[in-house]
Amino acid sequence: MFYREAGDFKTSYVDDNQTFPIKFDRYRYYFVLFIAFAIIPLMINSYWVKAIFLPFLIYSIAAIGLNILVGYCGQVSLGTGGFMAVGAYAVYKLMTAFPEINILFHVLIAGGITSIVGVLFGLPSLRIKGFYLAVATLAAQFFLVWLFNRVPWFYNYSASGQISAPERTIFGIAVTGPNTQSWATYMFCLVFLTFCAIIARNLTRGAVGRKWMAIRDMDIAAEIIGVNPLSAKMTAFAVSSFFIGIAGALFFAVYLGAVEVGEVFGINKSFLVLFMIIIGGLGSIFGSFAGAAFLVLLPVFLKNFLVGALGWPTDLAAHLEFMIVGGLIVVFLIAEPHGLAQLWRVAKEKLRLWPFPY
């Protein structure tokens, strides 16, 4: 009754191969985009943007990127924070060196630079996998943070070692710097998230995505049937790092405005994004959104409910957050490895049969 496909038939391969072949899913997708682009910008204020929407949008891009690498290609990575730092410092150098170029291109180029760095650090995946690959990417995390801390060129020889985003505009509206408007920063990040999600959705459903999943399921069998491990793994690292670099650029330039690499892009950032895809669901674009939403909303809820309404100490609420996240990771890994995305799929299956018995 609530979720039906009866009468939803296709007359061509093009119709059957749409990103959302079921009309209900397609209309729901258009409805969500309409709300996001036309309604929310008229209603939000600076608190909602800074506390909820910008972190959700940016972390969703990073989670999609990491999910492509870990969830779809099966290559474990603990270097997300370091690759986000590459995107942040790349966009900073581009913004200061080429102020006449639009910030939109700066962010995309920063993603491209991060993609190149990701491929370089992904080369060990051709020889090692599993725990050893995780250690290799962890080494990349520490090396990149050390590099941006120790080489003054990256932060333009600033005495503090901190980088700050100069003001940049699109169509005369500031999206970086101290004079930004809430709706403008929200729309800027939303455009990038929509762009990344559509690309990721189509890549994972096509030939490239099938090669990634073949490598993930059994790399030896995939190579036997003609999948090139070199191209499959390197494209996964390249696309993943591209999205993560865009997320890092937006996190610095639009969300924070000023960062110090060790504090903002440390190992905790890598684990945070990894927890998002574990809770949301490995191998699922929707799971990336769900995991990012959960881990962004959880501390906001605990702060406003436990601290604001019930008067709990702030440190107690923070410790409770760690306990909840840790417990959920264990529960999902044991009981539901595909995370919130699988729970959503099960709910849709039940809605297809409701109210009939199943």
MARDO-216586 format. One record per residue: residue number from 1; residue in one letter; x, y, z of N, C-alpha, C in turn. Coordinates in steps of 0.2 Angstrom, whole numbers, plus 2048, in hexadecimal, padded with zeros to 3 digits. Layout:
N
> nr;rest;nx;ny;nz;cax;cay;caz;cx;cy;cz
> NUM;A;X;Y;Z;X;Y;Z;X;Y;Z
...
//
This chain:
358
> nr;rest;nx;ny;nz;cax;cay;caz;cx;cy;cz
> 1;M;804;7FA;800;800;800;800;804;806;800
> 2;F;80A;806;804;80E;80C;805;813;80C;800
> 3;Y;816;806;7FD;81B;806;7F9;81A;800;7F4
> 4;R;817;802;7EE;815;7FE;7E9;819;7FF;7E2
> 5;E;81A;7F9;7DF;81D;7F9;7D8;818;7F7;7D3
> 6;A;812;7F5;7D5;80D;7F2;7D0;80C;7F7;7CA
> 7;G;80C;7F5;7C4;80B;7F9;7BF;811;7FD;7BC
> 8;D;816;7FD;7C0;81C;801;7BE;821;7FC;7BA
> 9;F;81F;7FC;7B3;822;7F8;7AE;827;7FC;7AA
> 10;K;82C;7F9;7A7;830;7FD;7A2;830;7FA;79B
> 11;T;831;7FF;796;830;7FD;78F;837;7FD;78C
> 12;S;83C;7FF;78F;843;7FF;78C;848;7FE;791
> 13;Y;84E;7FC;78F;854;7FB;793;856;802;797
> 14;V;855;807;793;857;80E;796;852;80F;79C
> 15;D;84C;80E;79C;847;80F;7A2;849;80A;7A7
> 16;D;84B;804;7A6;84C;7FF;7AB;853;801;7AE
> 17;N;857;804;7AB;85E;806;7AE;85E;80D;7B1
> 18;Q;859;810;7B2;859;816;7B6;85C;816;7BD
> 19;T;85E;81B;7BF;861;81B;7C6;85C;819;7CB
> 20;F;856;81B;7CA;850;819;7CE;84B;817;7CA
> 21;P;84B;810;7C8;846;80D;7C3;83F;80D;7C6
> 22;I;83E;80D;7CC;837;80D;7CF;835;814;7D0
> 23;K;82F;815;7CD;82C;81C;7CD;82B;81F;7D4
> 24;F;829;81B;7D9;829;81D;7E0;82F;820;7E2
> 25;D;835;81C;7E1;83B;81E;7E3;83E;825;7E0
> 26;R;83C;825;7D9;83E;82B;7D5;83A;831;7D8
> 27;Y;834;831;7D9;830;836;7DB;832;839;7E2
> 28;R;834;834;7E6;836;835;7ED;83D;839;7ED
> 29;Y;841;837;7E8;848;83A;7E7;847;841;7E5
> 30;Y;842;843;7E0;841;849;7DE;83E;84E;7E3
> 31;F;839;84A;7E8;836;84E;7ED;83C;850;7F2
> 32;V;840;84C;7F4;846;84D;7F8;84A;853;7F6
> 33;L;84C;853;7EF;850;858;7EC;84C;85F;7EC
> 34;F;845;85E;7EB;841;865;7EB;842;868;7F2
> 35;I;841;864;7F7;841;866;7FE;848;869;800
> 36;A;84D;865;7FE;854;868;7FF;856;86E;7FC
> 37;F;854;86F;7F5;856;875;7F2;851;87B;7F2
> 38;A;84B;879;7F3;846;87F;7F3;843;881;7FA
> 39;I;842;87C;7FE;83F;87D;805;844;87F;80A
> 40;I;849;87B;80B;84D;87B;811;851;882;811
> 41;P;854;884;80B;857;88B;80B;853;891;80E
> 42;L;84C;890;80D;848;896;80F;847;895;817
> 43;M;848;890;81A;846;88F;821;84C;88E;826
> 44;I;852;88D;823;858;88C;828;85B;892;82B
> 45;N;85E;892;830;862;897;833;869;895;834
> 46;S;86D;899;837;874;898;837;876;892;83C
> 47;Y;872;891;841;873;88C;846;872;885;842
> 48;W;86C;884;83F;86A;87E;83B;870;87D;836
> 49;V;872;882;833;877;881;82D;87E;87E;831
> 50;K;880;882;836;887;880;839;886;87A;83D
> 51;A;881;878;840;881;873;845;87E;86C;841
> 52;I;87A;86D;83C;877;867;839;879;866;832
> 53;F;876;86B;82E;876;86A;826;87D;86A;823
> 54;L;882;86E;825;888;86E;822;88C;868;824
> 55;P;88C;866;82A;890;860;82C;88D;85A;828
> 56;F;886;859;828;883;854;825;885;854;81D
> 57;L;884;859;81A;886;859;813;88D;857;811
> 58;I;892;85A;815;899;859;814;89B;852;816
> 59;Y;898;850;81C;89A;849;81E;897;844;819
> 60;S;891;845;816;88E;841;811;892;840;80B
> 61;I;895;845;809;89A;844;803;8A0;840;805
> 62;A;8A3;841;80B;8A9;83D;80D;8A7;836;80E
> 63;A;8A1;835;811;89E;82E;812;89D;82A;80B
> 64;I;89A;82E;806;899;82B;800;8A0;829;7FD
> 65;G;8A5;82D;7FD;8AC;82C;7FB;8AF;826;7FE
> 66;L;8AE;825;805;8B1;820;808;8AE;819;807
> 67;N;8A7;81A;806;8A3;814;805;8A5;811;7FE
> 68;I;8A6;815;7F9;8A8;812;7F3;8AF;80E;7F4
> 69;L;8B3;810;7F8;8B9;80D;7F9;8B9;806;7FD
> 70;V;8B5;807;803;8B5;802;808;8AF;7FD;806
> 71;G;8A9;801;805;8A3;7FD;804;8A2;7F9;7FE
> 72;Y;8A4;7FD;7F8;8A3;7FA;7F2;8A9;7F6;7EF
> 73;C;8AF;7F9;7F1;8B5;7F6;7EE;8B9;7F1;7F3
> 74;G;8B7;7F2;7FA;8BA;7EE;7FF;8C1;7EF;801
> 75;Q;8C3;7F5;800;8CA;7F8;801;8CA;7FC;808
> 76;V;8CC;7F9;80D;8CB;7FC;814;8D0;802;814
> 77;S;8CD;808;816;8D1;80E;817;8D0;812;81D
> 78;L;8D5;814;820;8D5;818;827;8D8;81F;826
> 79;G;8D9;821;81F;8DC;827;81E;8D7;82D;81C
> 80;T;8D1;82C;81D;8CC;831;81B;8CE;838;81D
> 81;G;8D0;839;824;8D1;83F;826;8D7;843;822
> 82;G;8DC;83F;821;8E2;841;81D;8E0;843;816
> 83;F;8DC;840;813;8DA;842;80C;8D5;848;80C
> 84;M;8D1;848;811;8CD;84F;812;8D2;855;813
> 85;A;8D7;853;817;8DC;859;818;8DF;85B;811
> 86;V;8E1;856;80D;8E3;857;806;8DE;85C;802
> 87;G;8D8;85A;802;8D3;85F;7FF;8D3;866;802
> 88;A;8D3;866;809;8D3;86D;80C;8D9;871;80A
> 89;Y;8DF;86E;80B;8E5;872;809;8E6;873;802
> 90;A;8E3;86F;7FE;8E3;870;7F6;8DF;876;7F5
> 91;V;8D9;876;7F7;8D4;87C;7F6;8D7;882;7F9
> 92;Y;8DA;882;7FF;8DD;888;802;8E3;88B;7FD
> 93;K;8E7;887;7FB;8EC;889;7F6;8E9;88C;7F0
> 94;L;8E4;889;7ED;8E1;88B;7E7;8DE;892;7E8
> 95;M;8DA;892;7EE;8D7;899;7EF;8DB;89E;7F0
> 96;T;8E1;89D;7F3;8E6;8A3;7F4;8EA;8A4;7EE
> 97;A;8EC;89F;7EA;8F0;8A0;7E4;8EC;8A2;7DE
> 98;F;8E6;8A0;7DD;8E2;8A2;7D8;8DB;8A5;7DA
> 99;P;8DB;8AB;7DD;8D5;8AE;7DF;8D0;8B0;7DA
> 100;E;8D2;8B0;7D4;8CD;8B2;7CE;8C9;8AC;7CC
> 101;I;8CB;8A6;7CE;8C7;8A0;7CC;8C2;89F;7D0
> 102;N;8BC;89D;7CE;8B6;89B;7D2;8B7;896;7D7
> 103;I;8B5;897;7DD;8B6;892;7E2;8B3;88B;7E0
> 104;L;8AE;88B;7DC;8AB;884;7DA;8B1;880;7D6
> 105;F;8B5;883;7D2;8BA;87F;7CF;8C0;87E;7D4
> 106;H;8C1;882;7D9;8C6;881;7DE;8C4;87A;7E1
> 107;V;8BE;879;7E3;8BC;873;7E7;8BD;86D;7E3
> 108;L;8BB;86E;7DC;8BB;868;7D8;8C3;866;7D7
> 109;I;8C7;86B;7D6;8CE;86A;7D5;8D1;867;7DB
> 110;A;8CF;869;7E1;8D1;866;7E7;8CF;85F;7E7
> 111;G;8C9;85D;7E5;8C7;856;7E5;8CC;852;7E0
> 112;G;8CE;855;7DB;8D2;852;7D6;8D9;851;7D9
> 113;I;8DC;856;7DC;8E2;855;7DF;8E2;84F;7E5
> 114;T;8DD;84F;7E9;8DC;84A;7EE;8DB;843;7EA
> 115;S;8D8;843;7E5;8D8;83D;7E1;8DE;83A;7DF
> 116;I;8E3;83E;7DD;8EA;83C;7DB;8ED;83A;7E1
> 117;V;8ED;83D;7E6;8F0;83B;7ED;8ED;834;7EF
> 118;G;8E7;833;7EE;8E4;82D;7F0;8E6;827;7EC
> 119;V;8E7;828;7E6;8E9;823;7E1;8F1;821;7E4
> 120;L;8F5;826;7E5;8FC;825;7E7;8FC;820;7EE
> 121;F;8F8;822;7F2;8F7;81E;7F9;8F3;818;7F8
> 122;G;8F0;817;7F2;8EC;811;7F1;8F0;80C;7EE
> 123;L;8F6;80D;7EB;8FA;809;7E8;8FC;802;7EC
> 124;P;8FD;803;7F2;8FE;7FD;7F6;8F8;7F8;7F6
> 125;S;8F2;7FA;7F4;8EC;7F5;7F4;8ED;7F0;7EF
> 126;L;8F2;7F1;7EA;8F3;7EC;7E5;8F7;7E6;7E8
> 127;R;8FA;7E7;7ED;8FE;7E2;7F0;8FB;7DF;7F7
> 128;I;8F8;7E4;7FB;8F6;7E2;802;8EE;7E4;802
> 129;K;8EB;7E1;807;8E4;7E2;808;8E2;7E1;80F
> 130;G;8DC;7E2;811;8DA;7E1;818;8DD;7E5;81D
> 131;F;8E0;7E2;822;8E3;7E6;828;8E9;7EA;826
> 132;Y;8ED;7E7;821;8F3;7EA;81F;8F2;7F0;81B
> 133;L;8EC;7F0;817;8EB;7F6;813;8E8;7FB;818
> 134;A;8E4;7F9;81D;8E2;7FE;822;8E8;802;825
> 135;V;8ED;7FE;827;8F3;801;82A;8F6;806;825
> 136;A;8F7;804;81F;8FA;808;81A;8F6;80F;819
> 137;T;8EF;80E;819;8EC;815;818;8EC;819;81F
> 138;L;8ED;815;824;8EE;819;82B;8F4;81C;82B
> 139;A;8F9;819;828;900;81D;827;8FF;823;822
> 140;A;8FB;822;81D;8FA;828;819;8F6;82E;81D
> 141;Q;8F2;82C;821;8EF;831;826;8F4;835;82A
> 142;F;8F8;831;82D;8FD;835;831;902;839;82D
> 143;F;904;836;828;909;839;823;906;840;821
> 144;L;900;840;81E;8FD;846;81C;8FC;84B;821
> 145;V;8FA;849;827;8F9;84E;82C;900;851;82E
> 146;W;905;84D;82E;90C;84F;830;90E;854;82A
> 147;L;90D;852;824;90F;856;81F;90C;85D;81F
> 148;F;906;85E;820;903;864;820;904;868;826
> 149;N;907;865;82B;909;868;832;910;86B;831
> 150;R;914;867;82D;91B;869;82D;91E;86D;827
> 151;V;91A;86D;822;91C;871;81C;919;877;81C
> 152;P;91C;87D;81D;919;883;81E;916;886;817
> 153;W;918;883;812;915;885;80B;90D;884;80B
> 154;F;90B;87E;80E;904;87C;80D;900;881;811
> 155;Y;902;885;816;8FE;88A;81A;901;891;819
> 156;N;904;892;813;907;898;811;90B;89C;816
> 157;Y;90F;898;81A;914;89A;81F;910;89E;824
> 158;S;90A;89C;826;907;8A0;82C;90A;89E;832
> 159;A;90B;8A3;837;90E;8A2;83D;90A;89D;841
> 160;S;904;89D;841;900;898;845;8FF;891;842
> 161;G;901;891;83C;900;88A;838;8F9;889;837
> 162;Q;8F4;88E;837;8ED;88D;836;8EC;890;82F
> 163;I;8E7;88D;82B;8E5;88F;825;8DE;892;826
> 164;S;8DC;898;822;8D6;89B;823;8D3;89C;81B
> 165;A;8CD;89B;81A;8CA;89C;814;8C9;8A3;812
> 166;P;8CB;8A6;80D;8C9;8AC;80B;8C2;8AC;808
> 167;E;8BF;8B2;807;8B8;8B3;805;8B8;8B2;7FE
> 168;R;8B4;8AD;7FB;8B2;8AC;7F4;8AB;8AC;7F3
> 169;T;8A9;8AE;7ED;8A2;8AF;7EC;8A0;8AB;7E6
> 170;I;899;8A9;7E5;896;8A6;7DF;890;8AB;7DE
> 171;F;890;8AE;7D8;88B;8B2;7D5;88A;8B8;7DA
> 172;G;890;8BA;7DD;890;8C0;7E2;88E;8BE;7E9
> 173;I;88D;8B8;7EA;88B;8B6;7F1;890;8B2;7F4
> 174;A;892;8B4;7FA;898;8B1;7FE;896;8AA;800
> 175;V;89B;8A5;7FF;89A;89F;801;8A0;89D;806
> 176;T;8A5;8A0;806;8AA;89F;80B;8AC;8A6;80E
> 177;G;8B0;8A6;813;8B2;8AC;817;8AD;8AE;81C
> 178;P;8AE;8B4;81F;8AA;8B6;825;8A3;8B8;823
> 179;N;8A2;8BA;81D;89B;8BD;81C;896;8B9;818
> 180;T;897;8B2;819;892;8AE;815;88B;8AE;818
> 181;Q;887;8AC;814;880;8AB;816;87E;8A4;817
> 182;S;87A;8A2;81C;879;89B;81D;876;897;817
> 183;W;871;89A;814;86E;896;80F;873;895;809
> 184;A;878;89A;808;87C;89A;802;881;894;803
> 185;T;884;893;809;889;88E;80B;885;887;80B
> 186;Y;87F;887;80D;87B;881;80C;87A;87F;805
> 187;M;878;883;801;877;882;7FA;87D;880;7F6
> 188;F;883;883;7F8;889;881;7F5;88B;87A;7F6
> 189;C;88A;878;7FD;88C;871;7FF;887;86C;7FC
> 190;L;881;86E;7FC;87C;86A;7F9;87D;868;7F2
> 191;V;87F;86D;7EE;880;86C;7E7;886;867;7E6
> 192;F;88B;867;7EA;890;862;7E9;88E;85B;7EC
> 193;L;88A;85B;7F1;888;854;7F3;883;851;7EE
> 194;T;87F;855;7EB;87B;852;7E6;87F;850;7E0
> 195;F;884;854;7DE;888;852;7D8;88C;84B;7DA
> 196;C;88F;84B;7E0;893;845;7E2;88E;83F;7E3
> 197;A;888;840;7E5;884;83A;7E6;881;837;7E0
> 198;I;880;83B;7DB;87D;839;7D4;883;835;7D1
> 199;I;889;838;7D1;88F;835;7CE;890;82E;7D1
> 200;A;890;82E;7D8;891;827;7DC;88C;822;7DA
> 201;R;886;824;7DA;880;820;7D9;881;81D;7D2
> 202;N;883;821;7CD;883;81E;7C6;88A;81A;7C5
> 203;L;88F;81C;7C8;895;818;7C8;894;811;7CB
> 204;T;891;811;7D1;890;80A;7D4;88B;806;7D1
> 205;R;887;808;7CD;882;804;7C9;885;802;7C2
> 206;G;88A;805;7C0;88D;803;7B9;893;7FE;7BA
> 207;A;896;7FE;7B4;89C;7F9;7B3;8A1;7FA;7B8
> 208;V;8A3;800;7BA;8A8;802;7BF;8A6;7FF;7C5
> 209;G;8A0;800;7C7;89E;7FE;7CE;89D;7F6;7CF
> 210;R;89C;7F3;7C9;89C;7EC;7C9;8A3;7E9;7CA
> 211;K;8A8;7EC;7C7;8AF;7EA;7C8;8B1;7EB;7CF
> 212;W;8AF;7F1;7D2;8B0;7F2;7D9;8AE;7ED;7DD
> 213;M;8A7;7EB;7DC;8A4;7E6;7E1;8A7;7DF;7DF
> 214;A;8A9;7DE;7D9;8AD;7D7;7D8;8B3;7D7;7DC
> 215;I;8B7;7DC;7DC;8BD;7DC;7E0;8BC;7DB;7E7
> 216;R;8B7;7DF;7E9;8B5;7DE;7F1;8B3;7D7;7F2
> 217;D;8AF;7D4;7EE;8AC;7CD;7F0;8B2;7C8;7F0
> 218;M;8B6;7C8;7EA;8BB;7C3;7EA;8C0;7C5;7E4
> 219;D;8C5;7C8;7E6;8CA;7CB;7E1;8CD;7C6;7DC
> 220;I;8CE;7C0;7DF;8D2;7BB;7DA;8CD;7B9;7D5
> 221;A;8C6;7B8;7D7;8C1;7B6;7D2;8C0;7BC;7CD
> 222;A;8C0;7C2;7D0;8BF;7C7;7CC;8C4;7C8;7C6
> 223;E;8CA;7C7;7C8;8D0;7C7;7C3;8CF;7C2;7BE
> 224;I;8CD;7BC;7C0;8CC;7B6;7BC;8C7;7B8;7B6
> 225;I;8C2;7BB;7B8;8BC;7BC;7B3;8BE;7C3;7AF
> 226;G;8C3;7C6;7B0;8C5;7CB;7AC;8C5;7D2;7AF
> 227;V;8C4;7D3;7B5;8C4;7D9;7B9;8CC;7DB;7BA
> 228;N;8CE;7E1;7B8;8D5;7E3;7B9;8D5;7E6;7C0
> 229;P;8D9;7E3;7C5;8D9;7E5;7CC;8DC;7EC;7CC
> 230;L;8E1;7EE;7C8;8E5;7F4;7C8;8E0;7FA;7C7
> 231;S;8DC;7F9;7C1;8D7;7FE;7BF;8D2;7FF;7C4
> 232;A;8CF;7F9;7C7;8C9;7F9;7CB;8CB;7FD;7D2
> 233;K;8D1;7FB;7D5;8D3;7FD;7DB;8D5;805;7DB
> 234;M;8D8;806;7D5;8DB;80D;7D5;8D5;812;7D3
> 235;T;8D0;810;7CF;8CA;814;7CE;8C6;815;7D4
> 236;A;8C6;810;7D8;8C2;810;7DF;8C6;815;7E3
> 237;F;8CC;815;7E4;8D0;81A;7E8;8CF;821;7E5
> 238;A;8CF;822;7DE;8CF;828;7DB;8C8;82B;7DC
> 239;V;8C3;828;7DB;8BC;82B;7DC;8BB;82C;7E3
> 240;S;8BD;827;7E8;8BC;828;7EF;8C0;82E;7F1
> 241;S;8C6;82F;7EF;8CA;835;7F2;8C7;83B;7EF
> 242;F;8C4;83B;7E9;8C2;841;7E6;8BC;844;7EA
> 243;F;8B7;83F;7EC;8B2;841;7F0;8B4;844;7F7
> 244;I;8B9;840;7FA;8BB;842;801;8BF;849;800
> 245;G;8C3;84A;7FB;8C6;850;7FA;8C1;856;7F9
> 246;I;8BC;855;7F6;8B6;85A;7F6;8B4;85B;7FC
> 247;A;8B2;856;800;8B0;857;807;8B5;85B;80B
> 248;G;8BB;859;80B;8C0;85D;80F;8C1;864;80D
> 249;A;8C0;866;806;8C0;86D;804;8BA;870;807
> 250;L;8B4;86D;807;8AE;871;809;8AE;871;811
> 251;F;8B1;86C;814;8B2;86C;81B;8B6;872;81E
> 252;F;8BB;873;81A;8C0;879;81C;8BD;880;81A
> 253;A;8BB;880;813;8BA;887;810;8B3;889;812
> 254;V;8AE;885;812;8A7;887;813;8A5;886;81A
> 255;Y;8A7;881;81D;8A4;87F;824;8A8;882;82A
> 256;L;8AE;881;82A;8B2;884;830;8B5;88B;82E
> 257;G;8B8;88B;828;8BB;892;826;8C2;892;828
> 258;A;8C4;88F;82D;8CB;88F;830;8CD;888;833
> 259;V;8D2;885;832;8D4;87E;835;8DB;87E;836
> 260;E;8DD;879;83B;8E3;877;83C;8E3;870;83B
> 261;V;8E8;86D;837;8E7;866;834;8E7;861;83A
> 262;G;8EB;861;83F;8EB;85C;844;8E5;85C;848
> 263;E;8E2;861;849;8DC;861;84D;8D5;85F;849
> 264;V;8D5;861;843;8CF;860;83F;8CF;85A;83B
> 265;F;8D5;858;838;8D5;853;834;8D9;84D;836
> 266;G;8D9;84C;83D;8DD;847;840;8D9;840;83F
> 267;I;8DC;83B;842;8DA;834;842;8D2;833;844
> 268;N;8D0;838;848;8C9;837;84B;8C4;839;845
> 269;K;8C6;83D;840;8C2;83E;83A;8C2;838;836
> 270;S;8C7;835;835;8C7;82E;831;8C2;829;834
> 271;F;8C2;828;83B;8BE;824;83E;8B7;826;83E
> 272;L;8B6;82C;83E;8AF;82F;83E;8AB;82D;838
> 273;V;8AF;82F;832;8AC;82D;82B;8AB;825;82B
> 274;L;8B0;822;82D;8AF;81A;82D;8A9;818;831
> 275;F;8A8;81B;837;8A2;819;83B;89C;81A;837
> 276;M;89C;820;833;896;822;830;894;81C;82B
> 277;I;898;81A;827;897;815;822;895;80E;825
> 278;I;898;80D;82B;897;806;82E;890;806;831
> 279;I;88E;80C;834;887;80C;837;882;80D;831
> 280;G;884;811;82C;87F;813;827;87E;80D;822
> 281;G;883;809;821;883;803;81C;889;803;817
> 282;L;88D;7FE;817;892;7FE;812;88F;7FC;80C
> 283;G;892;7FF;806;88F;7FD;800;889;800;7FE
> 284;S;887;806;801;881;809;800;881;810;800
> 285;I;87F;814;7FA;87F;81B;7FA;87B;81E;7FF
> 286;F;875;81B;800;870;81D;805;873;81C;80C
> 287;G;877;817;80D;87A;816;814;87F;81B;815
> 288;S;882;81E;810;886;824;812;883;82A;815
> 289;F;87D;82B;812;879;831;814;876;82F;81B
> 290;A;874;829;81C;871;827;823;876;827;828
> 291;G;87C;825;827;881;825;82C;883;82C;82E
> 292;A;884;830;828;886;837;82A;881;83B;82E
> 293;A;87A;83A;82C;875;83D;830;875;83B;837
> 294;F;876;834;838;875;832;83F;87B;835;843
> 295;L;881;835;841;887;837;845;887;83E;845
> 296;V;884;842;841;883;849;841;87E;84B;846
> 297;L;878;848;846;872;849;84A;873;847;851
> 298;L;877;841;852;877;83F;859;87A;844;85E
> 299;P;880;847;85D;883;84B;862;87E;852;863
> 300;V;87B;854;85D;876;85A;85E;871;858;862
> 301;F;86E;852;862;868;850;866;86A;84F;86D
> 302;L;870;84C;86E;872;84B;875;874;852;878
> 303;K;877;856;875;878;85D;877;872;861;879
> 304;N;86D;861;875;867;864;876;862;861;87B
> 305;F;862;85A;87B;85D;857;87F;860;856;886
> 306;L;866;852;886;869;851;88D;86C;857;890
> 307;V;870;85B;88D;873;860;890;86E;866;890
> 308;G;86B;868;88B;866;86E;88B;860;86D;88F
> 309;A;85D;867;88E;856;866;891;857;863;898
> 310;L;85B;85E;899;85C;85A;89F;861;85D;8A4
> 311;G;866;861;8A1;86B;864;8A5;871;85F;8A7
> 312;W;872;85A;8A2;877;856;8A3;87E;85A;8A2
> 313;P;884;857;8A5;88A;85B;8A4;88C;859;89C
> 314;T;88F;85E;899;891;85D;892;896;857;891
> 315;D;89B;856;896;89F;850;895;89C;84A;895
> 316;L;897;849;899;893;843;89A;88F;842;894
> 317;A;88C;847;891;889;846;88A;88E;844;885
> 318;A;894;846;885;899;845;880;89B;83D;881
> 319;H;89C;83B;887;89E;834;888;898;82F;886
> 320;L;892;831;887;88C;82D;885;88C;82D;87E
> 321;E;88E;832;87A;88E;831;873;893;82C;871
> 322;F;899;82C;874;89E;827;872;89B;820;873
> 323;M;898;81F;879;895;819;87B;890;816;876
> 324;I;88B;81B;874;886;819;86F;889;817;868
> 325;V;88E;81B;866;891;81A;85F;894;813;85F
> 326;G;898;812;865;89C;80C;865;898;806;866
> 327;G;892;806;86A;88E;801;86A;88A;7FF;864
> 328;L;888;805;860;885;804;85A;889;800;854
> 329;I;88F;802;854;894;7FF;850;895;7F8;851
> 330;V;895;7F6;857;896;7EF;859;88F;7EB;857
> 331;V;88A;7EE;858;883;7EB;857;882;7EA;84F
> 332;F;884;7F0;84C;883;7EF;844;888;7EA;841
> 333;L;88E;7EA;843;893;7E5;841;891;7DE;842
> 334;I;88D;7DD;848;88B;7D6;849;884;7D4;846
> 335;A;880;7D9;848;879;7D7;846;877;7D9;83F
> 336;E;879;7DF;83D;877;7E1;836;87D;7E5;833
> 337;P;881;7E1;830;887;7E4;82D;886;7E9;827
> 338;H;880;7E9;824;87E;7EE;81F;87B;7F4;822
> 339;G;87B;7F5;828;879;7FB;82C;872;7FE;82B
> 340;L;871;804;82B;86A;807;82B;867;806;824
> 341;A;86C;806;81F;869;805;818;865;7FF;817
> 342;Q;868;7F9;81A;864;7F3;81A;85E;7F3;81E
> 343;L;85E;7F6;824;857;7F7;827;852;7FB;823
> 344;W;854;800;81F;850;803;81B;84D;7FF;815
> 345;R;852;7FB;812;850;7F6;80D;84A;7F1;810
> 346;V;84C;7EF;816;847;7EA;819;840;7ED;81A
> 347;A;840;7F3;81C;83A;7F7;81D;836;7F8;817
> 348;K;83A;7F9;811;836;7FA;80B;833;7F3;808
> 349;E;837;7EE;80A;834;7E7;808;82E;7E6;80C
> 350;K;82D;7E8;812;827;7E6;816;822;7EB;814
> 351;L;823;7F1;812;81E;7F6;80F;81B;7F3;809
> 352;R;81F;7EF;805;81D;7ED;7FE;817;7E8;800
> 353;L;817;7E4;805;812;7DF;807;80D;7E1;80B
> 354;W;80E;7E6;80F;809;7E9;814;802;7EA;810
> 355;P;7FD;7E9;813;7FB;7E6;81A;7FB;7DE;81A
> 356;F;7FD;7DB;814;7FC;7D4;814;802;7D0;818
> 357;P;800;7CA;81A;805;7C7;81E;80B;7C5;81A
> 358;Y;811;7C4;81E;817;7C2;81B;81B;7BE;820
//
